[in-house]
Amino acid sequence: MKARLKVLGAVLITCCLAGCATTGGSASGGSHAVALELRQVDGSVLGSERLNAIRAETSGADSQQLYGYFLYRDGLTVQVTGPTTAKTLGKMSLKEVQADYQRVNKESRLNGGSLVIREAVHGKAVCGYTANMPTLNCTVRSTIDALGGSSALQLTCAADHPAAVELAAVEAAAVEPAGQNVKAVDAPKRAWEVGAKVSYWFSDVSGDLRIDGNGIRGTTIDMKDDLGFDRADMGFFEAYGRYGRHRLTVGYQNAEYSGSTNIPREIIAKGQTYPAGSPVEATLRLQTLELEYQYDFLRLEHVLSGLSLGAIGKILYVEGHTSSVAPALGLSGEGNFYAPIPMLGIGVQAGLLANWLEFRGKVTGSTFSGNTFMGADAALSLTPFPYLDLTCGYKYIKYDYEQDNVMLDVILSGPYVGLTIRY
């Protein structure tokens, strides 16, 4: 009995596809198109059934991305033409399509609304399903050649303005497996995105410092043990612009650390001697300005909720100032250094929960003439509302640098929180 039901089901599906392909055919010359009825349906009609899926992208108003999907059963071959890019997604359920739609919305920084689901009906046969953004209007036609064969479904989607997307020539054939000859032409423009991020860093400092002067080599000073340096809280700012796989970021940070203690041992700084037990006040200020370019050379759409890797090139300009004062002794000393630093690195971005939660990380570094610079940043980003990100992460910076009369080997590290507004 079960075997008969399976056979009957296969026959029904074949008849439905045949209805999509041949209903209304004519053996007379020429070809004609019959408009199919598009009926909006609830997504529950598809249940968990996995159909062949294609995603098409085009530009809408202000060059924003527009997305549409076509879902169909085996027995159809799909070819996509027109000013659009298209990608075969393999077998997907409607739930998986919606997850993919949320991911590309997040990647393009859009709030495209919920997908509108419609079934394309020819006679009594359901030929496929469209799932598109509300701002994308779709029509479906069945075209039949003069011999009554090699018929096709033609799906055309247009935006609410003259810039349109066209999905065409959904051919009914058994020559090729479903979805094997999807072609894309005239890729649309990618949408720009700009944003600004303000963060607050709970930073700790550790390492060594030496200030030479008057021809005398200074003492290598432990900033925590000798000078009592403590953690400091500070802000940093970033602004960025993104276009497709390209991202340009400008950042600024002003980090200032200080300590006040009776030094446990004799220290020489700037050619002056501070006896053990002397009360000393010391400061370290590091101002940084950075220009960073990232190109995403790898994007894996079906890993997690999207995974991308990018190559980073960066110019970091560091301006440092150190000072030490012993008021009781009437002694003081200071040192300055300036360094433009080229750096290379890699960045990663991984979606963890559709368009809600993602991981972002990057590592950059440089070494030359015995000097070493390194930076690392790892964070989780939550998007509770479109155009707004909340970030919690950890930042690590290492400077090992010697210039003129100043030697600095320092690590700055600690957690931070941030707020990003983007458009």
N, C-alpha and C positions, 0 to 999 in steps of 0.2 A: 504493500500500500504506500509506504514512504517513498519507494522508488518511483511509483507512478506519479505521486505528488511532485517530486523533484522534476520529472520529465515534463509534467504539465506546466510547472512554473517556468521552465526554460522555454517552452513553446510560447507562453504568454509574453515573456520578455522579448523574444525574437519577433513576435507579431507587433509589439509596441514599437520596436526599432524600425521594423518594416513600414509601419504606419507613418513614422517620422520621415522615412526615406521616399515613399512612393505615393502616398495619398494625394490625389489630385493630379497625377501624372498625365502626360499627353504624348502621343507618338507623332504629332504633327510637328512641322518645322519650328525652330526657335526654342527658347526656354522661358519659363515664367517663375514668378515667386509668389508664394501664398503666405500671407501674414499669419503668424501663429498667435494664439491668445495667451497673454501673460497674466496669470492669476496669482495674486499675492497669497501666500500660504504661511502657516505657522511652521517654524523649523522642526516641530515634532513629527511632521509627516515623513521626514527622512530617518528619524530615529538615530540609531548608531550605524546605519548602513554606510559603507565606505565606497565612494564613487571616484572615478577619475576626475581630477581637479586641475584647473588652469587658473593662474592669477595673471591679470593684465594690469599694467600701470600706464598712466598718462598724466599730462599736466592739466590742471584746472585753472581757476581764477588765480591771478598773482603767481602763476607757476607752481601752485601747490599740487602735491601728488593726489591722484584719484585712483582708486582701486576697485576692480570688479573681479568676480570669479564665475567660472562656468563649470558645473558639475554634470557628469554624464556617465552612463553605464557602458560596459564593454560592447564593442561592435561599432563604435564611432571612431573616426580619425579626425583630429583637430588640426587645422592650420590657421595661424594668426597672422594677419597682415594689417597694414595701416600705421598711423603715427603712434605706435605704442610698443612697449616692451612686454614680453610675456614669458612665463615660466611654467613648465609642467611640474606639478607638485606630487604626482603619483596618486595613490589611493588615499583618500582622506574622508573622514566623517565630517558632518557639518560643524560639530564641536571643534574639530581640529582646524577647519577652515577659519572659524571665528577666532581661534587662538593665533593663527597666522596673521589674520587681519589686525588684531590688537598689537602684535609684534611690529608689523610694518608701520602702523600708525605711530607707535612710540619711536621707531627708528627715524621716521620722517618728521617727528614732532608735530603730529596732527591730532585734531579732535574731530574725526570724520563721522561720528555718529554710528548707530548700530546698522549692521547689514540688513538690507531689504531682500527677503527671499521670495522668489516667484517661480512657478512652474510654467514651462513652455509647452502648450498643448496643441496638437494637430489632430483634429477629429477627436477621437477618444484616447489617443496615445499621448503620454507625457514624454516629451523628447529630451528634456534636461531641465536644469535648474539654474537660474541666475541668482547671484548673491552680490549685491553691489552697494556702494555708498549711496545715501539718499540724494546726493548731488549729481549722481550719474544716472541718466535715463537710457533704458535699453529697449530695443525692439528685436524680434526674432522672425525670420522668414524661412520658408522651405522653398528651395529652388530645384527645379527638375529640368534635365536636358531634353533635347528633342526626341531621344529614343526612350524616354521614360525611365532611364537608369542614371547611375552616378549622381544621384540627387545630393543636396547639401542643405544644412541648416546655416543660415547666415545671421549672426548676432552682431548688432551694431549698437554701441554705447556712446552716448554723447553727453558732454557736460552741459550745464545750464548757460554756457556762453559759447562763442564760436570755437574755442579750442576744444576738440573732441577726441574721443578714443574710439577706435573701430576694431572690434573682434569679428573676423569674417571667416567664411568658408569652413563650416564645421561639417566635414564630409562623412557620409555614411558609406563605409567600405570595409571589406574584410582583407584588403591587401596588406595593411600595416596594423600592428597592435595599437590599441588606444593610446593617443597622446604621444606618438613617436615622432611626428614631423611638425612640431610646433616651431614656427619661425617668427622672429621679431625684426621689425625694421623701424628706422627713424626713432631712436630712443628719445624720450621727452626730456625736458629740462628737469634737473633736480632742484628741489626747493632749498632756498637759503634758510639758515637758522642762525640767530644771534642770541647771545645770553650773557648774563653777568652772575658771578658767584661771590658771595661774601662768607668767609669762614672764620671761626674762632678756634685758636690752637692752644691746647694746654701742654706747653712745651717744656721739656727738661733739657739740661745742658750738662755735658761731661767732656773731659779732655784736658789737653795741656796747652800752655801759652808761654811764649818767651819774647821779651822785648830787649833788644840790644841797644847800646848807645855809648857814645864817647869812646869808641874803640874797645869797649868791654862787652864780652858775651854775657847775656843775662842768664838768670836761673830758669830752668824749665819748671813751670809752676802748674800744679794740679789745681784746676779751677774750683773743684769742690773741696778737697782736703785742705788746700793752702789758703784759699780766698773765700770759702764758704758760699760759692755761687748756688743760687736756688733756682727752682723752676720759675717760669714766667708765662703769663697768659697774654696772647696777642692776636690780632686779626691779620688776615691776608685777603687780597682781592684778585679776582681773575675776570677777564672779559674775553669772549671767544666768538668766532664766526665759523660756520660749517657750510660746505657745499659738496654734496655727494659724499665721496670718500675723503675729502680734504677738510682739515680742521686747523685753524690758526688761533693761538691763545696768547694773550698778554697778561702777565701777572706781576704783582708788587707785594713785597712783604718788608716789614720793619720789625726786627727782633732785637730786644734789648734785655740783657741779663746783668745782674749785679750781686755783689756779696760784701759783707762787712764783718770782719772778725779780727781777733788778735792772732797774727800769723804764728804758726807753730815752729817756724824755723827761719833762719836768715835768708832773705831774698834780694837778689840784685835785679833791678829793672831800670832800663833807660840809663844805665851807668850809675845809678844810685843804689845805696845799700840800705835795706830795711831790716833792722835787728829783730831777732826772734822776740815774740811777745808784743810787737808794735801793733797798735790798732790801725788797720788798713781798710780803706774802702776802694772797691774796684768795680769797673763796668766793662761790658763787652756789647757793642752794638753792631749788628749786621743788617744792612739794607740790601735787598736784592730786587732786580728788575729782570724779567725773563720774557723772551719771545720764543714760542714753541710752535713747530709745524708737525702735524701727524697725518700720515697717509695710511688708510686702512687697506692693506694689501690682501687680506683674507676675510671673507664673510661666509659663515656657515649657518644657513637659515634654520636647519633642522636639528642643530645641536643645542640642547637646553631650550631656551626661548629665543635663541639667536646668539651667535658667538662671532666676535670680530677681533682681529689682531692688526696692529698698526705699527709702522716704523716712525720713529720720532727723531727729529733734528731740532736742536735747541741752542740758543745763545743765552747764557746766564751772566749778568753783570753784578758783581758783588763789591760792595763798599764797606769796609770794616774799620772800626775805631775801638781801641782799647785804652784804658786809663787806670791809674792807681794813685791814691792819695793817702798820705799819713799826716793828718793835720797837726798832731802833737809834735812831730819831727820837722814839720815844715817842708816835707818832701812830696814831690808829685812827678809823674811821668806818663807819657802817652805815646801811642803808635798808631799809624794808619796804613791801610793797604787798599788797593783797587785792582780788580781782576775781571776782564771779560773772558768767559769760559765757554768754549764750544763743547757740546755734549751730544751723545747719541743714545738711543734707547728703544724700548718697545712698550706698547700699550695694549691692554686687553679689556674688552667689555663683554660681559656675559649676562643675558637675561635669565633671571631665576624664576620669576612669576609673572608671565604674560607681560603686560605693560605697567606693572606695579613696582616690581623690585628687580634691581640688577646689581651686579658686581662690576666695579671699575678699578683698574690698577695700572700702574706704570712704573718702570725702572729706567733711570737715565744715569749716565756716568761719563767720566773723562779722566784721562791721565796723561800728563806730559811734564817733562823736566823734573821728575821726582814729585810732582804735585798730583794729588788725587781728589776728585770730586764725585759725589754720588748722591742720588736722590731716589726715594721710593715712596709710593703712595698707594694705599689700598683702602677701598671704601665700599660701603653698601649705600645705594641710592634708592629712596622711596619716592614714588610719584603719586601723591594723594589726589592731585588735581592736574588737569592739563596746564602746561607751561610752568609748573612749579615742581622742583625737586628738593627733598630733604636728604641730607647726606651725613653719614657718620663714618669716620675713617681713622686711619693711623698714618702718620707722616714721619719719615726718617730722612735726615740730611747729614752728610759727612763732608767736612772740609779738612784737608791735610795740605797746607799751603805755607810756603815760606817766600817772603818778598822783602828785600832790603833789610830792615832791622826788626821785622816781625815774623815769628813762627807761630802758626796756629794749627793745632790738630784737635778738632772739636766735633762732637756728635750732638745734633739737635733732634729730639724725638718726642713723640707723644700723640695722644688722640686729638681729634678735632671734630667739630660739627659745622655744617654749612647749609646755606640756602641758595638755590639757583632759580633765577627767573629767566625764562627764555621765550623767544617769539619765532 
